[in-house]
C-alpha cells in the first residue's frame, strides 16, 4: 500500500488571482496479487484500489457565468481566506466559513477505482509456451490542471478569453491486453512474439467552451479541462535471442507500434487548432498520430565476454583475456510532425512540433515524419589486477560512427534549411544595422553601407543620449573584418554575409541535429 499527502501553495500576483490557489490533496492505493500453479498452467491474479481527493473548491455555477463583478471567497480550515469584496448574488464581504454552500462554493468530490489484472501462461509443447494478460490501470490527474482558475470569476480583471479553467477530473484509465508466445528452437536460440493493445480512456484534455458573458453579452472562448482524451496503442514485438559458444550473446528485436489519441498532452490540440485564422469550432475528437510515435524500430544487442583463460599461452589471449565488447544498434522511424502551408507567411521559421501560422497545415495533423533515427553505440571493457586491487578500464562510445540524426526541421520545407526564414532573418538584421547607423554619429550611406571607425578605440564615443553603442560598434568592426575586406566600410553585401552566417549557425547541429559522437574513457577500482 501507499499513501501520499500534498501541501500546495501557488500564488501569482495579479488582479484576478488567476493562478492563486492552495490545497492539501491526498492520494492512496492498495495492491494485492496471488500466484497459483495448476500443473503446467500458471495463473497470476491481482487487484489495485486507487483513491484520490483534490479538495479543490470552485464556484458552483461554472461554467455558467455569474453576473457578479467581484467575488467573495470565504475560506474554511482547508484553505486560506481570500476576500475580494462583496458579491451581489452570493456572500457579503466577511461572510463566515459556515455559509459556504450559500456562497455558491462547492468542493470537488473524491474519486476511487478498483483495477483488476490477470495473467495466464501454459505450455503447448515442450518447447513452446503461450501467455495471456489483461489489466486495467488508472492514474490520478495533475492537480495543477484541477486547480487552475478554480476560484476565479470571468468577470474579474484579467479573466478574459483564452484562459485555462480546471475542473473536477476523474482518473485517466488504460485497458491493456497482451498475447505472447515463446519458442525455444534449442538451448541457444529462443524466439519470443508479443501482440498487445492498450486503450486509453478518459485522459485529461482541454476543450473549447464558449459561454455568453451576461455583462458584455459576448461569447468568451474558455479552455476547460475534461476527461475527454481517448486513444489506442497497438503493436507487435518480435525478439530473437541467440547464444554462440560460451562467449557470444545477442538479440535482435523488431517492434511495430501504431499509437494514436486525441492529443499527446492536454494542450496538444489547443496549440495546433486554436491559433488558426477563422477557426471557431472545437478540436477534433478523432484519434490521430501522437507526437512521440515511432511505428518501426529494429534493435540489435550483441556482447562478447572473454574469460581470463581465453587462448591461454597465445599473444591474442594475453591481450584480449578478461575483455568485453558490448554493441547496441538501432534504426527507428522518425517522429511525426505537421507540415505547414508553403505560402503561409505566418509559418515562416516554424519548426517541427510547433504550431503552424494563419493558413494551418498543408496536410493532416502529424502526417509527416522526421528522417529515420540511427544509433550505434559501443562499449569496451578490460579487467586487470594490480596487487590486491581489481580494475576495470572502459571505453564508452555513443554514436561511435557519428551518424546524423535530424530531430527538427522547418515545417514548411521539411528540411533543415528555409530560404524564407533566411530572408526573414536578414530583414530583421538589416533593420538592426540601419537603426545602429541612424542612432550613432556614423555616416550611413545611401546604399546602406556603414562607415565604421578605423580603430576599436574610436567606438568609445558612440552614443545616443545615455545609451552607449561602443560594444555594438566593436562587434561590427570585427564582423566587417571577418565577412568583408576589412576596409571599415560595412557594405550591404558584407552585412548579408554576416546575417547568412548567423542563420547557418541557427541551422547547425545545435538546433536541428543531435547525438554527435561522444567517447568517454574511465577506470573503475574494486577493493
N, C-alpha and C positions, 0 to 999 in steps of 0.2 A: 504493500500500500504506500501511498504518497499523499502528503498534504503540503500545500503552498499557500502562504498568505502574502498579500501585496499591500504596500502603502504608497499610493500615487499622489503626487502633488505636481500639477502642471499650471504654470502661470505665464501669461503674456499680457503685457500692459497695453491694452487698447480700450477704446470707449465701450465696446460691446462685450469684452471678455470672451472673445470667440474661442480661444483655446485654453481658457482657465477652468480647471476642474480639480477636484480632489476625490479620492475614493480608496476604499480598502477591500478590494475583491478577494475572494477565496476560491481555491480550486483543490479538489482531492479526487483520488481514484483508488480502487481496489482491484486486484487481479489474482486469479487462481486458475490452475490448469492441472490436468491429470493425464497420465500416460498408461495405456492398457495394452499389454502384449497378448494377443489371441492367436497363439501359434505363430505362423508366419506373418500374420496381419498385425500391424501396429496402429493403434488409434490414439491420437492426442486431441483432447477437447478442453476448451477453457472459456472463460468469460471475464470481461472487464467492465467495471462500473465507473463512469465518469460523472463528476458533478462540478458545476461552477456557478458562481453568483457574482455578477459585476457590481451590484449595489449602486448602480448609477441612477440618478434622479433626472427627470426630464418633464417638460410641460405636457400635460395630459392630452391636449388637443392637437399636438403635432401629428401630421404635417399641416393641419388646418391652421391658417394664420390668424392670430387674435387681433383685435382692434386696439389693444393697449399700446401706448407709445413708450412706456418703460415697464420694467418687470420688477417684481418683488420676490426674492427667493429667501424664504425663512429656513434656516438650517437646523437640522437635528444633530444629535451627538455624532453621527457618522460623517458629517460634512461641516464645512466652515460657514459662517454667517456672511453672506454677500447681500448687501442691501443697496439697490439701485433706485430707490424712490417708491412712490405709491403706485398702485396698479388700479386702473379704472374698473376692471372686471372682477379681479380676484381679491388679493390681500392688500390691506393697507400697510403702509410703512411701519415696521416694527412688530408685525404680527408674530404671534407665538408659534413655536415649532409644532404644537399640538394640533394646529389647524392646517396641516399640510394638504390634506385632501380637499379642503375648502379652497385653498390657494391654487388648486389646479396642478399640483406636483404629484407625480406618482413615481414609485421605484420599480425598476425592472425586476421581473421575477427570476427565480433561479432556474437552472436547466440541468437535466440529468439524462443519461443514456446508458443502456446496457448493451455491450458489444460482444457477440459470440464469435468463436472461431473453432474450426475443426480441421484436423489433418489425418489422412489415412494413407498408409503405404502397404503394399503387398507384392510378393514375387509372382511373376508369370512363369518364368523358367529359372533354372539355376543361375543364369547369367543376366536376367532381365528383371527389373523392379519398376513398378508403377507407383505414382503418388498423386494424391488429390488434396487440395486445401481450399477452404472457404473462410473468409474473415470479414468482419465489419470493423471499421476503425473511425474514431471521431477525434477532432482537435478543437479545443476551445479557441474562440476568436481573439484577435488582437484587441486588448482593452482600449487602445488608442482609437480604434475605429468606433467603438461603442460610445465613448465619452465625448467625441468631437461635437462641439456646439450643443451638448445635451441641455445646458441651462441658458441658452441664448434665445433671443427673440428676433425674428427677421426685421421687426420694426425698429430695433435699436440701431444706433450708428454703427456702420461697418458690416452689418449683416445683409448685404445686398446679394445679387445673383451670383452664381458660381461659388457658393460657399459649400463646404463639405459638412454634412449632417450625419451624426451617428444615430443608430437605432438599437433597440434590443435585438441581439443576434443569438441564434441557436448555434449548436455545434456544426462545424463543417464535417461532412461524412464521406467515407470512401468504402465501397464494397469491392473486395478483391477475390478473384478466383484464379487458381493455378492448377494446371495439369502437367505432370512431368513423367519422364521415363529415363531410366539409366541402364545401359547395356555394357557389359564387360566382354570385349572380344577376347581378351586374355588378361593375365595378371598385370600386364604392362600397358594396356590400351583400353580406355573407357570412354564411351560416348554418352553425353547427357543432353537431353532436349527438354525444354520447359516452354509451355504456352500459357500466357496469362492475360487477364483482363481486369482492369481497375475502373470502376465507375465512380466519378466524382459527383457528389450530390450536395447541393446547398452550401457551397463555399461563399464567403463574403464577396460582394462586388457592388460597385456604385452604379446607380441608375439615375436617369433624369426624372425629376418631379417638377411640375410647373403649376403650383398653386397661385391663385389670384390674391394679391395683397389688397384688402378692402380699403386701405387708406389711399394708396396710389391707383387702385383699380387696374393694376397691370400685373401680368403674369411674371413671376420670377423663376429663373432656372435654378433649381436646387439639386445638389448631388446627395442623394440619400443612400446609405449603405443598406443592402438587403442580402438575404440568403438566397441569391438567385444564380450564382455561378455553378455551372454544371459542365461535365466533360467526360472524356473517356481516354484511357491509355491502354492499348493492347499491343502485344508483341510476342516474339518468339526468340529464345536464346538457345544456341547450339554450341556445345563445348566438347572438344576432343582433348583428352589428356593422354600423353604418351611418355613412356619411360624407356630409355635405351641403355642397356647395361646398368652399371652401378653409379654412373656419374651424370648422365644427361636426363633432365626432366623438362617437359614442355607442355604447353597447352595452346590451343587455337580456338578462339571464341568469335562467333558471329551473332550479332543481335539486330533484329528488325523491330522497330518501335513506331507506332503511329499514335501521336499524342495531340489531342485537341480539347479545347474547352472554350468558355466564353471570355477568357482573359487570363494572361499569365499571372497577373496580380490584380487586386481590386481596382486599380486605377487604369488598367490597360486600355480599355475601350474609350474611356473619357479622354485620355491623352491623344487618341487617334481620331475619333469622330467629332468630338465637340468643337475643336478649333476650325473645322471646315466651314467655309463660307456658305451660308444659307442652310446649314444643317439644323433642322428643328425637331427631328424625331428622337427615338431612343436607340441606344446601342443594340446591335443585333443579338438575338438570343440563340443563334446557331453556333455550334461548336466549330471553331476554326483553329488552324495550327498554332501551337504555343510558341513563344519566342525562344524556348530552350530545347526544342525538339530536334533530335538527330536520328532520322529514320534508319540509317545503315551505319553499322560500326563493326569493324573487324580488328581484333586484338590478338597479338601473339606474345606469349611469355615463354622465355627459354632460360634455363640456367644449367651451368656445368660447374660441379664442385669436385675438385681433385683432392684425394687424401694425402697424408704425409708419406705414404709408401708407394705413391704412383710412380711407375717407371724408375724404381729404385736402382741406383748404380749408373743411370744414364744422365747425360747433360740436361736433356729436356726435363727429366724428373727432378733434378736438383733446382731448376729454375721455376717450374710450374707447380711443384707439390704444394699443398695447402693453399691453393688459389681458387677463386670463384669468379665466374662470369655470369652476369645477370642482364638479360636483354628484354626490353619492353618496346614493342612496336604497335602502332595503332593508326588506322585510317578510318575516318568517320565523316558523315555528311556535314556540310556547313550549316550554321544556324540560319533560321528563316528571318526575313525582314520584308518590309513593304516598299515596293518601288513607287517613287513619286513621279508625277507627270513631268515630262521633259520641258514643257512650255510653261511651267508654273513658276513665276518669279519668286513666290513665297517659299519655294522649296530649294532655292539655290543655297548650297552649303549644308543642307540637311544630310546627316549621315545615318546609316542603317540603325534601326532600333529607336529612332526618334520620329516625331510627328511630321507628316507632310504639311505643306502650306495650304494655300487657298483652294486649289483645284483638287486636292486629295490624291488618291492613289491612282497609279497608272494601271494597276492590276489588282488582284484580290489581296485581302489582308494577309500578310506573312506568306505570300505565294512565291516570293523569290528567295534564293539561298546564297549564302556566302560560299566562297571556294572550300573545297574539301580540307578537312583537318588532317594533318600528317604529323606523326610523332615517332621518334626513335631515340630511346634512352639506353645508356649502357653503364653498368656499374662493375668495377673490377676490384677484387679484394685479395690480399695476400697476408696470411698468418705466419708469424715467426716469434721466436722467443729470444730474449736476452737475459740470461741468468734466470731468476725466478719470476720474471715478468713476461706476460704474453702481450703481443702487439698485433694489431690488425691495421695494415695500411690499405687505403682505398682511394679509388678514383671514381668520382660520380659525375657522369656526363649527361646533361639534359639537352635534348635536341642535338645530339652529337654530330649529325650531318648538316646542321644549320638550315633545316628546311624552312621555307617561308610559309607562315600561317597568317592569312588575312582575317582579321577579326572585325573589320569595319570597312565600309565602302560609302561612296556618295550615293544617296538613294535615287538620284536622277540618272546617273550613268551606270551604276553597278560596278564601278571600278574605283581605284584609289586616286583618280585624278578627275578634275572637273574644270573645263575651260571657263564656264560661267562663274564658278566660285573664285577662280583666279582673277577674273575681271572685277568681280565684286570686291575682292581683297585689294586690288590695285586702286580702285576708285576710293576706298577708304584711306589707303596710304597716300594717294595723290592729294586728297583734301588735307591730310596732316602736313605734307610738305608745303602746300600753299599757305596754310594757316601760319606755319612757322615763319615763312618769308614775310607775311603781312604784319606779324606781331613783333618783329625784330627790326633792327636797323639795317638788315641785309637788303641788298637790292635784288628784287625778284624780276627777272627779265620777262619780256612779253611772251617768250616761248616757254615760260615756266621754269627755266633754269635758276638755280640759287648760286649767288656769288658768295662763297664761304670765306671766312678769314684764312689767311695764309698759315697761321700757327694756332695751336690749341690755346695759347695764352690770349689770342685775340677774341676768344669766345667769352672771356670773363666779363665783358661789359654789355653783353647782350641780355636785355631785359625788357619787360613791358610792365611798367609800374613796379609792383612788388614781386612780380613773377620773373625768376631768372631762367633764361634759356641756355645757359652755359653748358649744362650736361648734354642737352639735345644737340647743341652745336658740335660738341666734341665727337659725339657718335656719328653725326653726318659727315664730318671731315674724314673719319676712319672709313665710313661706308663708301664715300666717293673714291677714296684711295683703293679700296678693295674691289668695287664693282665698276670703276671708271678708270681714267688715265691719271688721276692724282693732280690735275692742274688747278683744283679749287673751284671749278665751275661744275656744279652738280646738275647735269643736264637731265632732261626727261627720260632719255634712254638709260642713263645710269640709275635714275630713280626707279624705273621699271625693272631693271635687272635686280636691284636690291629687294623690291617687292616680290618679284618672282622667286627669289631665293628664300624669302620668308615663307611663301606659300609652299615651296618644295619641302621646307622643314616641317610644315604642318602635315604634309602628305608622307612623312617619313615613318620609320618604324615606331616612333613614339605615339603616333595617332592611329595607324591602320594595321600594323603588324605587331605580333607579339611572339614571345618564346624564342628569342635569339639563343644561340648556343652558349651554354654555361658549363664550365668544368670546375669541379671542386676536388681538392686533394685533402686528405685527412689522415689522422693516426689515432687509433684507439688503444688505450692502455688497460690491460686487465691484470688485477693483482688480488 
